[in-house]
Amino acid sequence: MNVSGRSYAPINFADKLAKFADQWQPRVIAELNDYKFKIVRIEGDFLWHDHPETDEAFIVLAGTLRIDFRDGSVTLGPGEMYVVPKGVEHKPFAAKEVKMLLVEPRGTANTGQAGGERTAANDIWI
């Protein structure tokens, strides 16, 4: 730490992911203006949802992620990303565990307006 209290240490994705094992529970690792960088582990099928007010960026760190849309799908591997435009209904799916980084505005619920038991606590830092 320097005099201002800031840390100049890099954020290591693997180190952060090693701190939790639960799935579908995004954890915040950094903030840029009003945007949160969240890491998450997922496996299985999620639910159909959208985010009417914001785009959502999916960046795969490990594994293979498929994002289904009502009229098609996109498959991402490690080192690939996709931005789901605001208002587009989508459903993430992972046959085996995927570790990824999400970038979205502060306060964005993981289930959008769909809600339900899969809604994760928001803005939890790790």
Sequence and secondary structure as in RCSB ss.txt:
>XXXX:A:sequence
MNVSGRSYAPINFADKLAKFADQWQPRVIAELNDYKFKIVRIEGDFLWHDHPETDEAFIVLAGTLRIDFRDGSVT
LGPGEMYVVPKGVEHKPFAAKEVKMLLVEPRGTANTGQAGGERTAANDIWI
>XXXX:A:secstr
  TTS       HHHHHTT   SS  EEEEEETTEEEEEEEEEEE   B  TT  EEEEEEES EEEEETTEEEE
E TT EEEE TT  EEEEEEEEEEEEEEEETT  TTTT  STT   SS B 
